[in-house]
Amino acid sequence: MAFKPLHDRVVVKRVESEAKTAGGLIIPDSAKEKPAEGEIIAVGEGARKDSGELIAMSVKEGDKVLFGKWSGTEITLDGQELLIMKESDILGIIA
């Protein structure tokens, strides 16, 4: 990918949710919610303190993360739908 996020921003690719319920019912696309889970595709260098010191990022490329339902800005790069969000919008890393 030819895109590098700046500062404390990350690029996230949503992970597709299951098309069936636990009981085996198929969920149509129109009834699905966009998943709030994704994989980090790219990370910026980190935020800076007022003194100019770099604050390292807590996430790295390849991490699976949870984020808020309304987090990020949706973009399309190389035919993929992605999200750009601040690191602070990420709720946690899935182990």
HUPE-V175230 format. One record per residue. RES is the residue in one letter. SS is DSSP state (~ for helix, > for strand, _ for the rest). OMEGA is omega in radians with two decimals (NA if undefined). NEAR is the number of other ideal C-beta (glycine too) atoms within 8 Angstrom. Layout:
# HUPE-V175230
res = {RES	RES}
ss = {SS	SS}
omega = {OMEGA	OMEGA}
near = {NEAR	NEAR}
This chain:
# HUPE-V175230
res = {M	A	F	K	P	L	H	D	R	V	V	V	K	R	V	E	S	E	A	K	T	A	G	G	L	I	I	P	D	S	A	K	E	K	P	A	E	G	E	I	I	A	V	G	E	G	A	R	K	D	S	G	E	L	I	A	M	S	V	K	E	G	D	K	V	L	F	G	K	W	S	G	T	E	I	T	L	D	G	Q	E	L	L	I	M	K	E	S	D	I	L	G	I	I	A}
ss = {_	_	_	_	_	_	_	_	>	>	>	>	>	>	_	_	_	_	_	>	_	_	_	_	_	>	_	_	~	~	~	_	_	_	_	_	>	>	>	>	>	>	>	_	_	_	>	>	_	_	_	_	_	>	>	_	_	_	_	_	_	_	_	>	>	>	>	_	_	_	_	_	>	>	>	>	>	_	_	>	>	>	>	>	>	>	~	~	~	>	>	>	>	>	_}
omega = {-3.12	-3.13	3.12	3.12	-3.13	3.02	-3.07	3.13	3.11	3.03	-3.06	3.02	3.14	3.04	-3.11	3.12	3.14	3.14	3.13	3.04	3.11	3.13	3.09	3.11	3.12	-3.13	3.12	-3.12	-3.10	-3.12	-3.11	2.99	3.08	-3.10	3.10	3.13	-3.13	3.12	3.12	-3.14	-3.14	3.12	3.05	-3.09	-3.14	3.13	3.11	3.04	3.10	3.14	-3.13	3.14	-3.10	3.04	-3.08	3.11	3.11	-3.14	3.11	3.11	3.13	3.11	3.01	-3.01	2.98	3.12	-3.14	-3.08	-3.07	-3.10	2.96	3.09	-3.12	3.09	3.03	3.11	3.12	3.11	3.12	3.04	-3.07	3.06	2.96	-3.13	3.04	3.12	-3.12	3.08	-3.13	-3.10	-3.13	3.12	3.11	-3.11	NA}
near = {7	2	7	5	11	6	9	10	12	16	15	15	11	10	9	4	8	5	6	8	7	4	4	6	6	6	9	6	4	4	5	9	5	6	9	9	11	13	10	15	10	11	13	12	7	10	8	9	7	4	4	5	6	7	8	5	11	5	11	7	7	5	10	9	15	8	14	7	6	3	10	9	6	7	8	7	9	4	4	7	7	12	14	11	13	7	13	5	10	13	7	6	9	8	2}
